[in-house]
Amino acid sequence: MTRAEKLERLQEIFRDVLDQPALRLSEEFSTSDCPEWDSVATVQIVLATEADFGIRVPMDTVAHLRRVGELLDLLP
């Protein structure tokens, strides 16, 4: 799966968790771009990403996620 395909899958997760069906993600998209992307949303996004991609993200990493690109870097 290409990085662009992974970004598309993440976009669907973000749209669902943040309840923003028209949301467009980029690797630079960050918590400062979206007030709804708070600590609770981060946990929900990570849990959905783990389920979708079959991975585990260490909790210390979750606490520091601020950009979509950082999450993409964790995907296989």
PyMOL Python script that loads the backbone (N, CA, C, O; Angstrom):
from pymol import cmd

cmd.read_pdbstr("""\
ATOM      1  N   MET A   1       0.850  -1.171   0.000  1.00  0.00           N
ATOM      2  CA  MET A   1       0.000   0.000   0.000  1.00  0.00           C
ATOM      3  C   MET A   1       0.903   1.244   0.000  1.00  0.00           C
ATOM      4  O   MET A   1       1.864   1.329   0.764  1.00  0.00           O
ATOM      5  N   THR A   2       0.579   2.176  -0.850  1.00  0.00           N
ATOM      6  CA  THR A   2       1.377   3.395  -0.949  1.00  0.00           C
ATOM      7  C   THR A   2       1.058   4.346   0.200  1.00  0.00           C
ATOM      8  O   THR A   2       0.052   4.194   0.892  1.00  0.00           O
ATOM      9  N   ARG A   3       1.925   5.314   0.385  1.00  0.00           N
ATOM     10  CA  ARG A   3       1.707   6.324   1.425  1.00  0.00           C
ATOM     11  C   ARG A   3       0.425   7.113   1.139  1.00  0.00           C
ATOM     12  O   ARG A   3      -0.313   7.458   2.062  1.00  0.00           O
ATOM     13  N   ALA A   4       0.164   7.396  -0.132  1.00  0.00           N
ATOM     14  CA  ALA A   4      -1.063   8.117  -0.511  1.00  0.00           C
ATOM     15  C   ALA A   4      -2.308   7.303  -0.170  1.00  0.00           C
ATOM     16  O   ALA A   4      -3.309   7.864   0.276  1.00  0.00           O
ATOM     17  N   GLU A   5      -2.257   5.990  -0.375  1.00  0.00           N
ATOM     18  CA  GLU A   5      -3.389   5.130  -0.030  1.00  0.00           C
ATOM     19  C   GLU A   5      -3.595   5.080   1.488  1.00  0.00           C
ATOM     20  O   GLU A   5      -4.728   5.061   1.968  1.00  0.00           O
ATOM     21  N   LYS A   6      -2.498   5.058   2.227  1.00  0.00           N
ATOM     22  CA  LYS A   6      -2.603   5.085   3.687  1.00  0.00           C
ATOM     23  C   LYS A   6      -3.213   6.402   4.151  1.00  0.00           C
ATOM     24  O   LYS A   6      -4.030   6.425   5.072  1.00  0.00           O
ATOM     25  N   LEU A   7      -2.811   7.503   3.506  1.00  0.00           N
ATOM     26  CA  LEU A   7      -3.366   8.811   3.851  1.00  0.00           C
ATOM     27  C   LEU A   7      -4.870   8.840   3.594  1.00  0.00           C
ATOM     28  O   LEU A   7      -5.621   9.416   4.381  1.00  0.00           O
ATOM     29  N   GLU A   8      -5.313   8.229   2.509  1.00  0.00           N
ATOM     30  CA  GLU A   8      -6.747   8.159   2.211  1.00  0.00           C
ATOM     31  C   GLU A   8      -7.494   7.389   3.293  1.00  0.00           C
ATOM     32  O   GLU A   8      -8.575   7.797   3.717  1.00  0.00           O
ATOM     33  N   ARG A   9      -6.921   6.277   3.740  1.00  0.00           N
ATOM     34  CA  ARG A   9      -7.563   5.499   4.810  1.00  0.00           C
ATOM     35  C   ARG A   9      -7.604   6.292   6.111  1.00  0.00           C
ATOM     36  O   ARG A   9      -8.602   6.263   6.832  1.00  0.00           O
ATOM     37  N   LEU A  10      -6.520   6.999   6.407  1.00  0.00           N
ATOM     38  CA  LEU A  10      -6.503   7.840   7.604  1.00  0.00           C
ATOM     39  C   LEU A  10      -7.533   8.958   7.501  1.00  0.00           C
ATOM     40  O   LEU A  10      -8.169   9.324   8.489  1.00  0.00           O
ATOM     41  N   GLN A  11      -7.687   9.488   6.308  1.00  0.00           N
ATOM     42  CA  GLN A  11      -8.658  10.557   6.112  1.00  0.00           C
ATOM     43  C   GLN A  11     -10.062  10.090   6.486  1.00  0.00           C
ATOM     44  O   GLN A  11     -10.818  10.836   7.108  1.00  0.00           O
ATOM     45  N   GLU A  12     -10.409   8.881   6.117  1.00  0.00           N
ATOM     46  CA  GLU A  12     -11.723   8.337   6.477  1.00  0.00           C
ATOM     47  C   GLU A  12     -11.862   8.197   7.990  1.00  0.00           C
ATOM     48  O   GLU A  12     -12.924   8.473   8.549  1.00  0.00           O
ATOM     49  N   ILE A  13     -10.786   7.766   8.651  1.00  0.00           N
ATOM     50  CA  ILE A  13     -10.810   7.637  10.107  1.00  0.00           C
ATOM     51  C   ILE A  13     -11.002   9.012  10.745  1.00  0.00           C
ATOM     52  O   ILE A  13     -11.844   9.174  11.628  1.00  0.00           O
ATOM     53  N   PHE A  14     -10.230   9.993  10.306  1.00  0.00           N
ATOM     54  CA  PHE A  14     -10.336  11.341  10.858  1.00  0.00           C
ATOM     55  C   PHE A  14     -11.726  11.916  10.614  1.00  0.00           C
ATOM     56  O   PHE A  14     -12.306  12.537  11.505  1.00  0.00           O
ATOM     57  N   ARG A  15     -12.261  11.716   9.421  1.00  0.00           N
ATOM     58  CA  ARG A  15     -13.602  12.219   9.117  1.00  0.00           C
ATOM     59  C   ARG A  15     -14.635  11.641  10.073  1.00  0.00           C
ATOM     60  O   ARG A  15     -15.513  12.351  10.563  1.00  0.00           O
ATOM     61  N   ASP A  16     -14.519  10.351  10.329  1.00  0.00           N
ATOM     62  CA  ASP A  16     -15.473   9.684  11.213  1.00  0.00           C
ATOM     63  C   ASP A  16     -15.313  10.154  12.659  1.00  0.00           C
ATOM     64  O   ASP A  16     -16.294  10.531  13.299  1.00  0.00           O
ATOM     65  N   VAL A  17     -14.091  10.134  13.171  1.00  0.00           N
ATOM     66  CA  VAL A  17     -13.850  10.497  14.569  1.00  0.00           C
ATOM     67  C   VAL A  17     -14.180  11.967  14.828  1.00  0.00           C
ATOM     68  O   VAL A  17     -14.790  12.300  15.844  1.00  0.00           O
ATOM     69  N   LEU A  18     -13.776  12.837  13.911  1.00  0.00           N
ATOM     70  CA  LEU A  18     -13.981  14.275  14.113  1.00  0.00           C
ATOM     71  C   LEU A  18     -15.339  14.749  13.611  1.00  0.00           C
ATOM     72  O   LEU A  18     -15.682  15.923  13.747  1.00  0.00           O
ATOM     73  N   ASP A  19     -16.110  13.835  13.032  1.00  0.00           N
ATOM     74  CA  ASP A  19     -17.436  14.142  12.499  1.00  0.00           C
ATOM     75  C   ASP A  19     -17.387  15.315  11.519  1.00  0.00           C
ATOM     76  O   ASP A  19     -18.158  16.271  11.605  1.00  0.00           O
ATOM     77  N   GLN A  20     -16.436  15.193  10.578  1.00  0.00           N
ATOM     78  CA  GLN A  20     -16.255  16.207   9.541  1.00  0.00           C
ATOM     79  C   GLN A  20     -16.133  15.493   8.188  1.00  0.00           C
ATOM     80  O   GLN A  20     -15.023  15.227   7.727  1.00  0.00           O
ATOM     81  N   PRO A  21     -17.263  15.184   7.556  1.00  0.00           N
ATOM     82  CA  PRO A  21     -17.249  14.388   6.328  1.00  0.00           C
ATOM     83  C   PRO A  21     -16.497  15.011   5.157  1.00  0.00           C
ATOM     84  O   PRO A  21     -16.103  14.297   4.235  1.00  0.00           O
ATOM     85  N   ALA A  22     -16.293  16.309   5.173  1.00  0.00           N
ATOM     86  CA  ALA A  22     -15.592  16.968   4.060  1.00  0.00           C
ATOM     87  C   ALA A  22     -14.116  17.230   4.371  1.00  0.00           C
ATOM     88  O   ALA A  22     -13.426  17.863   3.571  1.00  0.00           O
ATOM     89  N   LEU A  23     -13.628  16.762   5.504  1.00  0.00           N
ATOM     90  CA  LEU A  23     -12.252  17.014   5.921  1.00  0.00           C
ATOM     91  C   LEU A  23     -11.261  16.485   4.890  1.00  0.00           C
ATOM     92  O   LEU A  23     -11.393  15.360   4.408  1.00  0.00           O
ATOM     93  N   ARG A  24     -10.270  17.308   4.557  1.00  0.00           N
ATOM     94  CA  ARG A  24      -9.201  16.902   3.632  1.00  0.00           C
ATOM     95  C   ARG A  24      -7.899  16.892   4.408  1.00  0.00           C
ATOM     96  O   ARG A  24      -7.491  17.915   4.958  1.00  0.00           O
ATOM     97  N   LEU A  25      -7.249  15.747   4.456  1.00  0.00           N
ATOM     98  CA  LEU A  25      -5.984  15.612   5.174  1.00  0.00           C
ATOM     99  C   LEU A  25      -4.797  15.803   4.264  1.00  0.00           C
ATOM    100  O   LEU A  25      -4.852  15.524   3.066  1.00  0.00           O
ATOM    101  N   SER A  26      -3.733  16.277   4.850  1.00  0.00           N
ATOM    102  CA  SER A  26      -2.411  16.283   4.233  1.00  0.00           C
ATOM    103  C   SER A  26      -1.452  15.817   5.315  1.00  0.00           C
ATOM    104  O   SER A  26      -1.834  15.713   6.480  1.00  0.00           O
ATOM    105  N   GLU A  27      -0.223  15.538   4.942  1.00  0.00           N
ATOM    106  CA  GLU A  27       0.746  15.102   5.943  1.00  0.00           C
ATOM    107  C   GLU A  27       1.035  16.207   6.952  1.00  0.00           C
ATOM    108  O   GLU A  27       1.416  15.926   8.089  1.00  0.00           O
ATOM    109  N   GLU A  28       0.856  17.451   6.545  1.00  0.00           N
ATOM    110  CA  GLU A  28       1.137  18.589   7.419  1.00  0.00           C
ATOM    111  C   GLU A  28      -0.040  18.942   8.333  1.00  0.00           C
ATOM    112  O   GLU A  28       0.119  19.729   9.266  1.00  0.00           O
ATOM    113  N   PHE A  29      -1.213  18.369   8.075  1.00  0.00           N
ATOM    114  CA  PHE A  29      -2.397  18.648   8.889  1.00  0.00           C
ATOM    115  C   PHE A  29      -2.064  18.337  10.342  1.00  0.00           C
ATOM    116  O   PHE A  29      -1.528  17.273  10.653  1.00  0.00           O
ATOM    117  N   SER A  30      -2.390  19.289  11.242  1.00  0.00           N
ATOM    118  CA  SER A  30      -2.007  19.115  12.638  1.00  0.00           C
ATOM    119  C   SER A  30      -3.147  19.492  13.582  1.00  0.00           C
ATOM    120  O   SER A  30      -4.204  19.961  13.161  1.00  0.00           O
ATOM    121  N   THR A  31      -2.900  19.276  14.852  1.00  0.00           N
ATOM    122  CA  THR A  31      -3.891  19.604  15.868  1.00  0.00           C
ATOM    123  C   THR A  31      -4.226  21.094  15.858  1.00  0.00           C
ATOM    124  O   THR A  31      -5.337  21.476  16.224  1.00  0.00           O
ATOM    125  N   SER A  32      -3.292  21.928  15.451  1.00  0.00           N
ATOM    126  CA  SER A  32      -3.564  23.372  15.401  1.00  0.00           C
ATOM    127  C   SER A  32      -4.496  23.740  14.243  1.00  0.00           C
ATOM    128  O   SER A  32      -5.061  24.833  14.233  1.00  0.00           O
ATOM    129  N   ASP A  33      -4.661  22.844  13.275  1.00  0.00           N
ATOM    130  CA  ASP A  33      -5.554  23.084  12.135  1.00  0.00           C
ATOM    131  C   ASP A  33      -7.001  22.718  12.440  1.00  0.00           C
ATOM    132  O   ASP A  33      -7.907  23.086  11.692  1.00  0.00           O
ATOM    133  N   CYS A  34      -7.220  22.003  13.527  1.00  0.00           N
ATOM    134  CA  CYS A  34      -8.558  21.480  13.805  1.00  0.00           C
ATOM    135  C   CYS A  34      -8.810  21.458  15.312  1.00  0.00           C
ATOM    136  O   CYS A  34      -8.292  20.586  16.010  1.00  0.00           O
ATOM    137  N   PRO A  35      -9.599  22.405  15.819  1.00  0.00           N
ATOM    138  CA  PRO A  35      -9.865  22.459  17.253  1.00  0.00           C
ATOM    139  C   PRO A  35     -10.498  21.176  17.811  1.00  0.00           C
ATOM    140  O   PRO A  35     -10.330  20.863  18.990  1.00  0.00           O
ATOM    141  N   GLU A  36     -11.218  20.445  16.972  1.00  0.00           N
ATOM    142  CA  GLU A  36     -11.855  19.200  17.423  1.00  0.00           C
ATOM    143  C   GLU A  36     -10.831  18.076  17.664  1.00  0.00           C
ATOM    144  O   GLU A  36     -11.133  17.087  18.332  1.00  0.00           O
ATOM    145  N   TRP A  37      -9.628  18.238  17.116  1.00  0.00           N
ATOM    146  CA  TRP A  37      -8.597  17.221  17.294  1.00  0.00           C
ATOM    147  C   TRP A  37      -7.909  17.470  18.636  1.00  0.00           C
ATOM    148  O   TRP A  37      -6.842  18.080  18.701  1.00  0.00           O
ATOM    149  N   ASP A  38      -8.535  16.989  19.688  1.00  0.00           N
ATOM    150  CA  ASP A  38      -8.001  17.150  21.031  1.00  0.00           C
ATOM    151  C   ASP A  38      -7.446  15.815  21.520  1.00  0.00           C
ATOM    152  O   ASP A  38      -7.307  14.876  20.736  1.00  0.00           O
ATOM    153  N   SER A  39      -7.131  15.726  22.798  1.00  0.00           N
ATOM    154  CA  SER A  39      -6.517  14.503  23.325  1.00  0.00           C
ATOM    155  C   SER A  39      -7.461  13.305  23.252  1.00  0.00           C
ATOM    156  O   SER A  39      -7.020  12.186  22.992  1.00  0.00           O
ATOM    157  N   VAL A  40      -8.742  13.528  23.478  1.00  0.00           N
ATOM    158  CA  VAL A  40      -9.715  12.434  23.381  1.00  0.00           C
ATOM    159  C   VAL A  40      -9.815  11.952  21.933  1.00  0.00           C
ATOM    160  O   VAL A  40      -9.824  10.748  21.675  1.00  0.00           O
ATOM    161  N   ALA A  41      -9.891  12.886  21.002  1.00  0.00           N
ATOM    162  CA  ALA A  41      -9.955  12.520  19.579  1.00  0.00           C
ATOM    163  C   ALA A  41      -8.685  11.793  19.154  1.00  0.00           C
ATOM    164  O   ALA A  41      -8.740  10.866  18.345  1.00  0.00           O
ATOM    165  N   THR A  42      -7.540  12.208  19.695  1.00  0.00           N
ATOM    166  CA  THR A  42      -6.281  11.533  19.355  1.00  0.00           C
ATOM    167  C   THR A  42      -6.351  10.060  19.739  1.00  0.00           C
ATOM    168  O   THR A  42      -5.965   9.193  18.955  1.00  0.00           O
ATOM    169  N   VAL A  43      -6.838   9.778  20.932  1.00  0.00           N
ATOM    170  CA  VAL A  43      -6.954   8.379  21.376  1.00  0.00           C
ATOM    171  C   VAL A  43      -7.916   7.623  20.469  1.00  0.00           C
ATOM    172  O   VAL A  43      -7.630   6.491  20.079  1.00  0.00           O
ATOM    173  N   GLN A  44      -9.043   8.224  20.130  1.00  0.00           N
ATOM    174  CA  GLN A  44     -10.016   7.570  19.245  1.00  0.00           C
ATOM    175  C   GLN A  44      -9.412   7.326  17.858  1.00  0.00           C
ATOM    176  O   GLN A  44      -9.614   6.262  17.271  1.00  0.00           O
ATOM    177  N   ILE A  45      -8.681   8.298  17.340  1.00  0.00           N
ATOM    178  CA  ILE A  45      -8.034   8.156  16.028  1.00  0.00           C
ATOM    179  C   ILE A  45      -7.014   7.027  16.065  1.00  0.00           C
ATOM    180  O   ILE A  45      -6.960   6.203  15.151  1.00  0.00           O
ATOM    181  N   VAL A  46      -6.209   6.988  17.116  1.00  0.00           N
ATOM    182  CA  VAL A  46      -5.191   5.943  17.227  1.00  0.00           C
ATOM    183  C   VAL A  46      -5.839   4.569  17.363  1.00  0.00           C
ATOM    184  O   VAL A  46      -5.397   3.618  16.719  1.00  0.00           O
ATOM    185  N   LEU A  47      -6.865   4.449  18.178  1.00  0.00           N
ATOM    186  CA  LEU A  47      -7.542   3.151  18.325  1.00  0.00           C
ATOM    187  C   LEU A  47      -8.128   2.679  16.996  1.00  0.00           C
ATOM    188  O   LEU A  47      -8.011   1.503  16.651  1.00  0.00           O
ATOM    189  N   ALA A  48      -8.757   3.584  16.253  1.00  0.00           N
ATOM    190  CA  ALA A  48      -9.326   3.221  14.954  1.00  0.00           C
ATOM    191  C   ALA A  48      -8.219   2.861  13.958  1.00  0.00           C
ATOM    192  O   ALA A  48      -8.373   1.939  13.156  1.00  0.00           O
ATOM    193  N   THR A  49      -7.119   3.585  14.015  1.00  0.00           N
ATOM    194  CA  THR A  49      -5.984   3.310  13.124  1.00  0.00           C
ATOM    195  C   THR A  49      -5.380   1.954  13.454  1.00  0.00           C
ATOM    196  O   THR A  49      -5.059   1.180  12.553  1.00  0.00           O
ATOM    197  N   GLU A  50      -5.223   1.664  14.735  1.00  0.00           N
ATOM    198  CA  GLU A  50      -4.685   0.361  15.135  1.00  0.00           C
ATOM    199  C   GLU A  50      -5.579  -0.767  14.621  1.00  0.00           C
ATOM    200  O   GLU A  50      -5.080  -1.767  14.106  1.00  0.00           O
ATOM    201  N   ALA A  51      -6.878  -0.612  14.756  1.00  0.00           N
ATOM    202  CA  ALA A  51      -7.807  -1.645  14.291  1.00  0.00           C
ATOM    203  C   ALA A  51      -7.766  -1.790  12.779  1.00  0.00           C
ATOM    204  O   ALA A  51      -7.777  -2.905  12.258  1.00  0.00           O
ATOM    205  N   ASP A  52      -7.720  -0.673  12.080  1.00  0.00           N
ATOM    206  CA  ASP A  52      -7.755  -0.701  10.618  1.00  0.00           C
ATOM    207  C   ASP A  52      -6.467  -1.260  10.013  1.00  0.00           C
ATOM    208  O   ASP A  52      -6.508  -1.999   9.029  1.00  0.00           O
ATOM    209  N   PHE A  53      -5.335  -0.909  10.600  1.00  0.00           N
ATOM    210  CA  PHE A  53      -4.045  -1.303  10.032  1.00  0.00           C
ATOM    211  C   PHE A  53      -3.413  -2.488  10.748  1.00  0.00           C
ATOM    212  O   PHE A  53      -2.361  -2.970  10.329  1.00  0.00           O
ATOM    213  N   GLY A  54      -4.038  -2.966  11.825  1.00  0.00           N
ATOM    214  CA  GLY A  54      -3.502  -4.120  12.540  1.00  0.00           C
ATOM    215  C   GLY A  54      -2.166  -3.836  13.210  1.00  0.00           C
ATOM    216  O   GLY A  54      -1.268  -4.678  13.195  1.00  0.00           O
ATOM    217  N   ILE A  55      -2.034  -2.661  13.792  1.00  0.00           N
ATOM    218  CA  ILE A  55      -0.783  -2.273  14.452  1.00  0.00           C
ATOM    219  C   ILE A  55      -1.060  -1.913  15.910  1.00  0.00           C
ATOM    220  O   ILE A  55      -2.210  -1.870  16.347  1.00  0.00           O
ATOM    221  N   ARG A  56       0.006  -1.659  16.643  1.00  0.00           N
ATOM    222  CA  ARG A  56      -0.075  -1.137  18.002  1.00  0.00           C
ATOM    223  C   ARG A  56       0.816   0.098  18.059  1.00  0.00           C
ATOM    224  O   ARG A  56       1.959   0.072  17.604  1.00  0.00           O
ATOM    225  N   VAL A  57       0.289   1.167  18.617  1.00  0.00           N
ATOM    226  CA  VAL A  57       1.048   2.405  18.786  1.00  0.00           C
ATOM    227  C   VAL A  57       1.338   2.559  20.273  1.00  0.00           C
ATOM    228  O   VAL A  57       0.413   2.571  21.084  1.00  0.00           O
ATOM    229  N   PRO A  58       2.618   2.675  20.641  1.00  0.00           N
ATOM    230  CA  PRO A  58       2.957   2.837  22.060  1.00  0.00           C
ATOM    231  C   PRO A  58       2.315   4.099  22.641  1.00  0.00           C
ATOM    232  O   PRO A  58       2.244   5.131  21.974  1.00  0.00           O
ATOM    233  N   MET A  59       1.851   4.006  23.887  1.00  0.00           N
ATOM    234  CA  MET A  59       1.159   5.133  24.521  1.00  0.00           C
ATOM    235  C   MET A  59       2.033   6.381  24.604  1.00  0.00           C
ATOM    236  O   MET A  59       1.517   7.493  24.489  1.00  0.00           O
ATOM    237  N   ASP A  60       3.347   6.225  24.801  1.00  0.00           N
ATOM    238  CA  ASP A  60       4.198   7.415  24.856  1.00  0.00           C
ATOM    239  C   ASP A  60       4.248   8.117  23.505  1.00  0.00           C
ATOM    240  O   ASP A  60       4.448   9.330  23.447  1.00  0.00           O
ATOM    241  N   THR A  61       4.068   7.373  22.420  1.00  0.00           N
ATOM    242  CA  THR A  61       4.001   7.960  21.089  1.00  0.00           C
ATOM    243  C   THR A  61       2.672   8.672  20.896  1.00  0.00           C
ATOM    244  O   THR A  61       2.630   9.766  20.333  1.00  0.00           O
ATOM    245  N   VAL A  62       1.592   8.063  21.356  1.00  0.00           N
ATOM    246  CA  VAL A  62       0.251   8.658  21.230  1.00  0.00           C
ATOM    247  C   VAL A  62       0.227  10.039  21.880  1.00  0.00           C
ATOM    248  O   VAL A  62      -0.360  10.974  21.335  1.00  0.00           O
ATOM    249  N   ALA A  63       0.852  10.166  23.020  1.00  0.00           N
ATOM    250  CA  ALA A  63       0.838  11.424  23.765  1.00  0.00           C
ATOM    251  C   ALA A  63       1.501  12.568  23.012  1.00  0.00           C
ATOM    252  O   ALA A  63       1.241  13.735  23.304  1.00  0.00           O
ATOM    253  N   HIS A  64       2.355  12.245  22.045  1.00  0.00           N
ATOM    254  CA  HIS A  64       3.091  13.285  21.326  1.00  0.00           C
ATOM    255  C   HIS A  64       2.637  13.478  19.881  1.00  0.00           C
ATOM    256  O   HIS A  64       3.220  14.293  19.166  1.00  0.00           O
ATOM    257  N   LEU A  65       1.621  12.756  19.435  1.00  0.00           N
ATOM    258  CA  LEU A  65       1.151  12.907  18.055  1.00  0.00           C
ATOM    259  C   LEU A  65       0.501  14.272  17.860  1.00  0.00           C
ATOM    260  O   LEU A  65      -0.413  14.646  18.595  1.00  0.00           O
ATOM    261  N   ARG A  66       0.978  15.008  16.867  1.00  0.00           N
ATOM    262  CA  ARG A  66       0.425  16.326  16.577  1.00  0.00           C
ATOM    263  C   ARG A  66       0.159  16.553  15.095  1.00  0.00           C
ATOM    264  O   ARG A  66      -0.549  17.488  14.721  1.00  0.00           O
ATOM    265  N   ARG A  67       0.741  15.678  14.235  1.00  0.00           N
ATOM    266  CA  ARG A  67       0.606  15.840  12.787  1.00  0.00           C
ATOM    267  C   ARG A  67       0.231  14.508  12.153  1.00  0.00           C
ATOM    268  O   ARG A  67       0.615  13.443  12.635  1.00  0.00           O
ATOM    269  N   VAL A  68      -0.520  14.586  11.071  1.00  0.00           N
ATOM    270  CA  VAL A  68      -0.914  13.379  10.341  1.00  0.00           C
ATOM    271  C   VAL A  68       0.323  12.632   9.842  1.00  0.00           C
ATOM    272  O   VAL A  68       0.359  11.402   9.874  1.00  0.00           O
ATOM    273  N   GLY A  69       1.324  13.360   9.387  1.00  0.00           N
ATOM    274  CA  GLY A  69       2.551  12.725   8.892  1.00  0.00           C
ATOM    275  C   GLY A  69       3.230  11.860   9.939  1.00  0.00           C
ATOM    276  O   GLY A  69       3.822  10.832   9.611  1.00  0.00           O
ATOM    277  N   GLU A  70       3.147  12.274  11.206  1.00  0.00           N
ATOM    278  CA  GLU A  70       3.719  11.477  12.276  1.00  0.00           C
ATOM    279  C   GLU A  70       3.000  10.142  12.413  1.00  0.00           C
ATOM    280  O   GLU A  70       3.626   9.111  12.661  1.00  0.00           O
ATOM    281  N   LEU A  71       1.695  10.171  12.252  1.00  0.00           N
ATOM    282  CA  LEU A  71       0.909   8.936  12.312  1.00  0.00           C
ATOM    283  C   LEU A  71       1.200   8.064  11.085  1.00  0.00           C
ATOM    284  O   LEU A  71       1.315   6.844  11.200  1.00  0.00           O
ATOM    285  N   LEU A  72       1.315   8.681   9.937  1.00  0.00           N
ATOM    286  CA  LEU A  72       1.649   7.933   8.717  1.00  0.00           C
ATOM    287  C   LEU A  72       2.979   7.206   8.855  1.00  0.00           C
ATOM    288  O   LEU A  72       3.136   6.080   8.383  1.00  0.00           O
ATOM    289  N   ASP A  73       3.932   7.859   9.506  1.00  0.00           N
ATOM    290  CA  ASP A  73       5.263   7.247   9.686  1.00  0.00           C
ATOM    291  C   ASP A  73       5.211   5.949  10.493  1.00  0.00           C
ATOM    292  O   ASP A  73       6.111   5.116  10.386  1.00  0.00           O
ATOM    293  N   LEU A  74       4.176   5.778  11.289  1.00  0.00           N
ATOM    294  CA  LEU A  74       4.042   4.588  12.134  1.00  0.00           C
ATOM    295  C   LEU A  74       3.416   3.404  11.391  1.00  0.00           C
ATOM    296  O   LEU A  74       3.450   2.276  11.883  1.00  0.00           O
ATOM    297  N   LEU A  75       2.853   3.655  10.223  1.00  0.00           N
ATOM    298  CA  LEU A  75       2.119   2.609   9.495  1.00  0.00           C
ATOM    299  C   LEU A  75       3.076   1.741   8.684  1.00  0.00           C
ATOM    300  O   LEU A  75       4.051   2.229   8.113  1.00  0.00           O
ATOM    301  N   PRO A  76       2.774   0.439   8.647  1.00  0.00           N
ATOM    302  CA  PRO A  76       3.639  -0.480   7.874  1.00  0.00           C
ATOM    303  C   PRO A  76       3.472  -0.284   6.375  1.00  0.00           C
ATOM    304  O   PRO A  76       4.121  -0.972   5.587  1.00  0.00           O
TER     305      PRO A  76
END
""", "prot")
cmd.dss("prot")
cmd.show_as("cartoon", "prot")
cmd.util.cbc("prot")
cmd.orient("prot")
